[in-house]
Amino acid sequence: MIEEKRGKHPKVKARDNNISIVNRDCKIEGILHFRGHLIVEGIIEGTLLAETVFTEKNSNVKAQISATSLTIAGYFEGDIEVTGTLTLLKSADVRGHIRCHNLVIDEGGIINGSVKFISAENPQIGPT
């Protein structure tokens, strides 16, 4: 079981959910598909299609991402599409274009780019 260990890290029970982790010493490139929870401590470059994603404080993501829920605590560069809630923690540094239904930014979180809000009824998010 992964418990809340840093900031607002979600509580995730391994026996109840599908969990994938990109460790801090890992770098993954390409078109990536994840179901369940994805925790990123390392580097991801490419296209990421996922359900629930949490990027840790020292993570580095350069990608086009489409997700249901996304929490960013590290560095992110690229396009973000979130049908649910995008949360930027105080250590987040985001550069790119954002499309989301809900946006939460902790004091200190950084966005350099554009934000467009989408409706829940008609999200018009890319392929799933």
C-alpha positions in Angstrom: 0.0 0.0 0.0 1.3 3.4 -0.9 0.4 5.9 1.7 0.5 9.7 1.6 4.1 10.5 2.0 4.7 13.9 0.2 2.4 16.9 0.2 -1.0 15.9 -1.2 0.0 12.5 -2.7 -3.2 10.5 -3.1 -3.7 7.5 -0.9 -3.6 4.4 -3.1 -4.2 0.8 -2.0 -2.3 -1.6 -4.2 -4.8 -4.4 -3.7 -7.7 -2.1 -4.9 -6.1 -0.3 -7.8 -3.8 -0.8 -10.8 -0.6 1.1 -10.0 2.4 1.8 -12.2 5.5 3.7 -11.1 8.2 5.3 -13.1 11.1 5.4 -10.6 13.4 8.4 -10.3 16.3 6.6 -12.1 14.0 5.6 -15.1 13.5 7.4 -18.4 10.7 6.2 -20.7 10.1 7.5 -24.2 7.3 6.9 -26.8 3.6 6.5 -26.9 2.5 5.3 -23.4 -0.9 3.9 -22.3 -1.6 3.5 -18.6 -4.7 2.3 -16.8 -5.3 3.0 -13.1 -2.8 5.1 -11.2 0.6 6.3 -12.6 3.2 7.8 -10.3 6.1 9.5 -12.1 9.3 10.1 -10.2 11.6 9.9 -13.2 11.5 11.1 -16.8 8.8 10.7 -19.5 9.1 12.0 -23.0 6.5 11.5 -25.7 2.7 10.9 -25.6 1.0 9.8 -22.4 -2.6 8.5 -22.3 -3.7 7.7 -18.8 -6.4 7.7 -16.2 -4.9 9.1 -12.9 -1.4 10.5 -12.9 0.7 12.0 -10.1 4.1 13.5 -10.9 6.5 13.8 -8.0 8.5 16.9 -7.1 11.7 15.9 -9.0 10.0 14.4 -12.0 10.6 15.7 -15.5 7.9 15.2 -18.1 8.0 16.5 -21.7 4.9 15.1 -23.3 1.5 15.5 -24.7 -0.8 14.1 -22.1 -4.5 13.1 -22.0 -5.8 12.0 -18.6 -8.9 11.9 -16.4 -7.0 13.3 -13.4 -3.5 14.8 -13.2 -1.5 16.2 -10.3 1.8 17.8 -11.0 4.5 18.4 -8.4 7.5 18.5 -10.7 8.5 19.9 -14.1 6.1 19.5 -17.1 6.5 20.7 -20.6 3.9 20.1 -23.3 0.2 19.9 -24.0 -2.2 18.8 -21.2 -5.8 17.6 -21.6 -7.6 16.6 -18.5 -11.3 15.7 -18.4 -11.5 16.0 -14.7 -9.2 17.9 -12.3 -5.7 19.2 -13.0 -3.9 20.0 -9.7 -0.6 21.9 -9.6 1.2 21.6 -6.3 3.4 24.4 -5.0 6.5 22.8 -6.6 4.9 22.4 -10.0 6.5 24.2 -13.0 4.3 23.8 -16.1 5.1 25.1 -19.6 2.6 24.6 -22.4 -1.0 24.5 -23.3 -3.7 23.3 -20.9 -7.2 22.1 -21.5 -9.1 20.9 -18.4 -12.5 20.8 -16.7 -11.2 21.9 -13.2 -7.9 23.6 -12.3 -6.5 23.8 -8.8 -3.2 25.7 -8.2 -1.4 25.7 -4.9 0.4 28.9 -3.9 3.8 28.8 -5.7 2.7 26.6 -8.6 3.9 28.0 -11.9 2.1 28.0 -15.3 3.8 29.5 -18.4 1.4 29.0 -21.2 -2.3 29.0 -21.9 -5.3 27.6 -20.1 -8.7 26.7 -21.7 -11.5 25.3 -19.6 -13.7 22.5 -21.1 -17.2 21.4 -20.1 -17.8 18.1 -18.5 -20.6 17.3 -21.0 -18.5 17.9 -24.1 -14.8 17.6 -23.2 -13.6 17.0 -26.8 -10.4 15.4 -25.6 -8.2 13.5 -28.1 -8.4 9.7 -28.7 -8.8 7.4 -25.7 
